[in-house]
Amino acid sequence: MTYSTLMVHLELEHSNDARLQIAGDLAEQFNARLIGIAACDPHPSYYADGGFAHGLVEREQERVEKNMTETEARFRAAVGQRARDIEWRSAIARPTEYVAREARAADLVITGADRDGVLNPLRRLDPSDLVMQAGRPIFLVPPEAEYLKLQHVLVAWKDTREARRAVADALPLLHKAKEVSILEVVEGNANRSAAQDRVKDVAAWLDRHGILAFPRVMHAADEADQIDKIWKSEADLVVAGAYGHTRLREWVFGGVTRNLITRSTRCSFLTH
C-alpha cells in the first residue's frame, strides 16, 4: 500500500515554505506524483455600483492571476526535482470548496494548520471544513515544520469509526515510521482494562500488516488533561480521527481534533 498521488494546497498571499518542504519529502518517500493547487475568489467583500465596481473586480482578478502564476512558479521550483512528476491546478473559486472537489485526484491532501484563526472563505482555505468535506486524509503542516520526521508516530486512539479509518488511511506512513504508539487516554472512571484491550487489538492488527506498534493507555482528569497527554508524547506525527458535527453551518469539533487543527506544532494526519 502506498500513496501514488499527493496534492498540496498553497496560499497565494502567505508563506508556503513548510508545506512545500513536507510535500517534497512525502513525494520522495513514496515516489509519488504531486499536484499543486491554489484558488481564490477575487470578488471584493464590499459593494459598489457601475463602472467603479467593475474596475475594482478587474484589478483584483488581475492581481490574483499574477499571484497564481508566481505561486505556480515557486511550486515547480521547490518540488520539480523531488516528485515523480508534477501538475498544477488553480481556479477563480473559493479555496476550500475547490480543493475539496479536486481531492478526488489524490490519495492524500497536504495543507497548512489554521494557526491564526482568521479565515476569509473567498481567499483562505479552512482546514476544518476541508477535513470534513474532502473524503481524503488531510496532512496538516504547521509553519514550524522543517522536514518530514517519522521517528515516532502516535495514533491518538478512540474507539470510533473515524479513528479506525484514520489508522487504515495512514498505513503507508506507519510502515515508514521508526516507532509507532497506539495511545488511548481514558477519563474519569472509564474502564482502563477495556481500553488496554482495545489498543492491543489495534496493535495486533497493525502487526499483521507488518508494523510493530506499542499499545499504551493513560489516565486523564478531563479533556484538557487528555490533550496535554498527547502533546507530551513527543511524537513527530499524530494520526487521529476527526470528530465533528455541523451546527449552524459551523463544524463543532472535539477538543483533540480542534487542537490538532489550530494549535499543534507538529504535523497531524486527520481523517473524517
C-alpha positions as a Python dict, from the first residue, in 0.01 Angstrom:
ca = {
    (1, 'M'): (0, 0, 0),
    (2, 'T'): (130, 345, -91),
    (3, 'Y'): (34, 699, -183),
    (4, 'S'): (70, 727, -559),
    (5, 'T'): (-63, 1084, -589),
    (6, 'L'): (-30, 1366, -339),
    (7, 'M'): (-194, 1708, -351),
    (8, 'V'): (-51, 2016, -178),
    (9, 'H'): (-263, 2325, -129),
    (10, 'L'): (-74, 2655, -147),
    (11, 'E'): (-170, 3000, -23),
    (12, 'L'): (-142, 3296, -260),
    (13, 'E'): (-50, 3560, -2),
    (14, 'H'): (129, 3366, 274),
    (15, 'S'): (443, 3158, 305),
    (16, 'N'): (422, 2802, 173),
    (17, 'D'): (777, 2701, 265),
    (18, 'A'): (687, 2444, 531),
    (19, 'R'): (419, 2263, 334),
    (20, 'L'): (632, 2261, 17),
    (21, 'Q'): (917, 2104, 213),
    (22, 'I'): (692, 1836, 364),
    (23, 'A'): (519, 1773, 30),
    (24, 'G'): (857, 1719, -133),
    (25, 'D'): (966, 1486, 147),
    (26, 'L'): (647, 1280, 111),
    (27, 'A'): (679, 1269, -268),
    (28, 'E'): (1033, 1133, -233),
    (29, 'Q'): (936, 881, 35),
    (30, 'F'): (658, 735, -181),
    (31, 'N'): (791, 810, -530),
    (32, 'A'): (462, 989, -580),
    (33, 'R'): (307, 1224, -828),
    (34, 'L'): (247, 1569, -676),
    (35, 'I'): (-33, 1809, -763),
    (36, 'G'): (-2, 2172, -655),
    (37, 'I'): (-331, 2354, -612),
    (38, 'A'): (-446, 2707, -531),
    (39, 'A'): (-767, 2906, -556),
    (40, 'C'): (-909, 3245, -470),
    (41, 'D'): (-1233, 3429, -537),
    (42, 'P'): (-1126, 3788, -614),
    (43, 'H'): (-1467, 3949, -576),
    (44, 'P'): (-1440, 4217, -306),
    (45, 'S'): (-1631, 4189, 18),
    (46, 'Y'): (-1778, 4536, -33),
    (47, 'Y'): (-2019, 4652, -299),
    (48, 'A'): (-2036, 4948, -534),
    (49, 'D'): (-2228, 5031, -847),
    (50, 'G'): (-2147, 5068, -1213),
    (51, 'G'): (-1806, 5115, -1369),
    (52, 'F'): (-1628, 5174, -1041),
    (53, 'A'): (-1724, 4829, -907),
    (54, 'H'): (-1637, 4664, -1238),
    (55, 'G'): (-1293, 4825, -1236),
    (56, 'L'): (-1228, 4707, -880),
    (57, 'V'): (-1315, 4348, -969),
    (58, 'E'): (-1099, 4356, -1282),
    (59, 'R'): (-795, 4491, -1097),
    (60, 'E'): (-837, 4240, -816),
    (61, 'Q'): (-871, 3950, -1060),
    (62, 'E'): (-554, 4059, -1239),
    (63, 'R'): (-370, 4067, -907),
    (64, 'V'): (-498, 3720, -812),
    (65, 'E'): (-397, 3576, -1150),
    (66, 'K'): (-48, 3727, -1110),
    (67, 'N'): (-21, 3571, -762),
    (68, 'M'): (-130, 3235, -901),
    (69, 'T'): (139, 3249, -1170),
    (70, 'E'): (406, 3335, -912),
    (71, 'T'): (284, 3062, -673),
    (72, 'E'): (292, 2804, -951),
    (73, 'A'): (649, 2904, -1034),
    (74, 'R'): (756, 2863, -670),
    (75, 'F'): (582, 2524, -656),
    (76, 'R'): (761, 2399, -966),
    (77, 'A'): (1098, 2528, -845),
    (78, 'A'): (1058, 2373, -499),
    (79, 'V'): (939, 2024, -590),
    (80, 'G'): (1007, 1976, -960),
    (81, 'Q'): (1307, 1753, -893),
    (82, 'R'): (1158, 1575, -591),
    (83, 'A'): (836, 1421, -723),
    (84, 'R'): (788, 1152, -984),
    (85, 'D'): (601, 1412, -1187),
    (86, 'I'): (410, 1728, -1103),
    (87, 'E'): (91, 1905, -1207),
    (88, 'W'): (-55, 2246, -1129),
    (89, 'R'): (-424, 2324, -1079),
    (90, 'S'): (-575, 2663, -998),
    (91, 'A'): (-908, 2836, -1028),
    (92, 'I'): (-1101, 3151, -956),
    (93, 'A'): (-1308, 2987, -683),
    (94, 'R'): (-1347, 2954, -308),
    (95, 'P'): (-1036, 2765, -191),
    (96, 'T'): (-1197, 2515, 47),
    (97, 'E'): (-1469, 2412, -196),
    (98, 'Y'): (-1228, 2389, -489),
    (99, 'V'): (-965, 2180, -307),
    (100, 'A'): (-1230, 1950, -156),
    (101, 'R'): (-1369, 1887, -503),
    (102, 'E'): (-1030, 1832, -669),
    (103, 'A'): (-920, 1598, -386),
    (104, 'R'): (-1074, 1314, -588),
    (105, 'A'): (-744, 1309, -783),
    (106, 'A'): (-522, 1236, -482),
    (107, 'D'): (-463, 982, -208),
    (108, 'L'): (-359, 1245, 46),
    (109, 'V'): (-407, 1624, 66),
    (110, 'I'): (-140, 1839, 232),
    (111, 'T'): (-224, 2183, 367),
    (112, 'G'): (-133, 2421, 648),
    (113, 'A'): (-263, 2435, 1003),
    (114, 'D'): (-515, 2704, 1098),
    (115, 'R'): (-283, 2892, 1329),
    (116, 'D'): (-426, 3246, 1319),
    (117, 'G'): (-795, 3154, 1306),
    (118, 'V'): (-866, 3444, 1068),
    (119, 'L'): (-1031, 3290, 765),
    (120, 'N'): (-1183, 3466, 466),
    (121, 'P'): (-1367, 3191, 273),
    (122, 'L'): (-1307, 3378, -53),
    (123, 'R'): (-929, 3379, -8),
    (124, 'R'): (-820, 3134, 265),
    (125, 'L'): (-873, 2761, 290),
    (126, 'D'): (-1043, 2645, 610),
    (127, 'P'): (-870, 2317, 713),
    (128, 'S'): (-1161, 2228, 942),
    (129, 'D'): (-1404, 2234, 651),
    (130, 'L'): (-1157, 2054, 426),
    (131, 'V'): (-1114, 1767, 672),
    (132, 'M'): (-1489, 1717, 684),
    (133, 'Q'): (-1561, 1758, 312),
    (134, 'A'): (-1268, 1616, 115),
    (135, 'G'): (-1327, 1244, 162),
    (136, 'R'): (-948, 1204, 171),
    (137, 'P'): (-700, 1207, 460),
    (138, 'I'): (-556, 1551, 533),
    (139, 'F'): (-191, 1607, 631),
    (140, 'L'): (-170, 1931, 830),
    (141, 'V'): (168, 2107, 831),
    (142, 'P'): (243, 2369, 1099),
    (143, 'P'): (463, 2665, 996),
    (144, 'E'): (738, 2538, 1229),
    (145, 'A'): (789, 2215, 1030),
    (146, 'E'): (1134, 2193, 872),
    (147, 'Y'): (1126, 1844, 722),
    (148, 'L'): (929, 1520, 748),
    (149, 'K'): (1007, 1338, 1072),
    (150, 'L'): (883, 981, 1114),
    (151, 'Q'): (1089, 875, 1413),
    (152, 'H'): (781, 840, 1632),
    (153, 'V'): (421, 834, 1505),
    (154, 'L'): (145, 847, 1763),
    (155, 'V'): (-203, 713, 1689),
    (156, 'A'): (-443, 903, 1916),
    (157, 'W'): (-692, 620, 1959),
    (158, 'K'): (-1059, 650, 2034),
    (159, 'D'): (-1286, 356, 1957),
    (160, 'T'): (-1479, 525, 1675),
    (161, 'R'): (-1517, 477, 1304),
    (162, 'E'): (-1312, 794, 1240),
    (163, 'A'): (-1012, 655, 1428),
    (164, 'R'): (-1039, 319, 1250),
    (165, 'R'): (-1050, 494, 915),
    (166, 'A'): (-755, 716, 1008),
    (167, 'V'): (-532, 419, 1100),
    (168, 'A'): (-620, 241, 777),
    (169, 'D'): (-554, 555, 570),
    (170, 'A'): (-221, 610, 748),
    (171, 'L'): (-82, 260, 683),
    (172, 'P'): (175, 377, 424),
    (173, 'L'): (313, 634, 671),
    (174, 'L'): (310, 388, 960),
    (175, 'H'): (520, 148, 751),
    (176, 'K'): (783, 424, 718),
    (177, 'A'): (789, 515, 1089),
    (178, 'K'): (1072, 407, 1318),
    (179, 'E'): (834, 376, 1615),
    (180, 'V'): (454, 363, 1636),
    (181, 'S'): (247, 407, 1952),
    (182, 'I'): (-125, 347, 1994),
    (183, 'L'): (-242, 571, 2278),
    (184, 'E'): (-587, 579, 2433),
    (185, 'V'): (-640, 834, 2707),
    (186, 'V'): (-923, 743, 2943),
    (187, 'E'): (-1106, 1000, 3152),
    (188, 'G'): (-1271, 981, 3492),
    (189, 'N'): (-1394, 635, 3589),
    (190, 'A'): (-1361, 485, 3240),
    (191, 'N'): (-1261, 118, 3228),
    (192, 'R'): (-882, 112, 3188),
    (193, 'S'): (-879, -264, 3127),
    (194, 'A'): (-1122, -230, 2837),
    (195, 'A'): (-905, 46, 2691),
    (196, 'Q'): (-599, -179, 2712),
    (197, 'D'): (-785, -450, 2523),
    (198, 'R'): (-878, -200, 2251),
    (199, 'V'): (-526, -68, 2189),
    (200, 'K'): (-387, -423, 2198),
    (201, 'D'): (-635, -516, 1924),
    (202, 'V'): (-517, -223, 1712),
    (203, 'A'): (-151, -312, 1771),
    (204, 'A'): (-221, -675, 1674),
    (205, 'W'): (-399, -562, 1357),
    (206, 'L'): (-101, -342, 1265),
    (207, 'D'): (136, -632, 1336),
    (208, 'R'): (-48, -838, 1076),
    (209, 'H'): (30, -555, 833),
    (210, 'G'): (399, -576, 921),
    (211, 'I'): (401, -276, 1157),
    (212, 'L'): (531, -305, 1512),
    (213, 'A'): (323, -81, 1738),
    (214, 'F'): (325, -31, 2113),
    (215, 'P'): (-17, -11, 2286),
    (216, 'R'): (-46, 246, 2566),
    (217, 'V'): (-323, 364, 2798),
    (218, 'M'): (-306, 677, 3009),
    (219, 'H'): (-549, 838, 3251),
    (220, 'A'): (-663, 1199, 3221),
    (221, 'A'): (-869, 1403, 3462),
    (222, 'D'): (-1057, 1586, 3186),
    (223, 'E'): (-1042, 1683, 2818),
    (224, 'A'): (-772, 1946, 2874),
    (225, 'D'): (-557, 1689, 3051),
    (226, 'Q'): (-621, 1443, 2768),
    (227, 'I'): (-489, 1696, 2516),
    (228, 'D'): (-188, 1766, 2738),
    (229, 'K'): (-102, 1393, 2748),
    (230, 'I'): (-96, 1381, 2367),
    (231, 'W'): (123, 1693, 2341),
    (232, 'K'): (373, 1548, 2588),
    (233, 'S'): (413, 1229, 2384),
    (234, 'E'): (694, 1393, 2179),
    (235, 'A'): (563, 1229, 1862),
    (236, 'D'): (671, 1371, 1526),
    (237, 'L'): (332, 1298, 1372),
    (238, 'V'): (-11, 1247, 1530),
    (239, 'V'): (-266, 1029, 1347),
    (240, 'A'): (-624, 1083, 1458),
    (241, 'G'): (-983, 1058, 1353),
    (242, 'A'): (-1152, 1396, 1309),
    (243, 'Y'): (-1459, 1401, 1530),
    (244, 'G'): (-1705, 1674, 1447),
    (245, 'H'): (-2058, 1768, 1351),
    (246, 'T'): (-2229, 2067, 1195),
    (247, 'R'): (-2410, 2335, 1389),
    (248, 'L'): (-2548, 2640, 1208),
    (249, 'R'): (-2306, 2581, 919),
    (250, 'E'): (-2009, 2556, 1154),
    (251, 'W'): (-1803, 2249, 1232),
    (252, 'V'): (-1803, 2178, 1604),
    (253, 'F'): (-1506, 1960, 1696),
    (254, 'G'): (-1396, 1768, 1999),
    (255, 'G'): (-1100, 1911, 2189),
    (256, 'V'): (-831, 1686, 2041),
    (257, 'T'): (-935, 1748, 1680),
    (258, 'R'): (-970, 2123, 1741),
    (259, 'N'): (-622, 2143, 1893),
    (260, 'L'): (-459, 1941, 1616),
    (261, 'I'): (-607, 2180, 1360),
    (262, 'T'): (-538, 2507, 1540),
    (263, 'R'): (-257, 2470, 1794),
    (264, 'S'): (-29, 2178, 1714),
    (265, 'T'): (337, 2249, 1643),
    (266, 'R'): (382, 1904, 1489),
    (267, 'C'): (236, 1751, 1175),
    (268, 'S'): (-104, 1587, 1200),
    (269, 'F'): (-281, 1328, 987),
    (270, 'L'): (-661, 1354, 1009),
    (271, 'T'): (-942, 1156, 852),
    (272, 'H'): (-1314, 1201, 890),
}
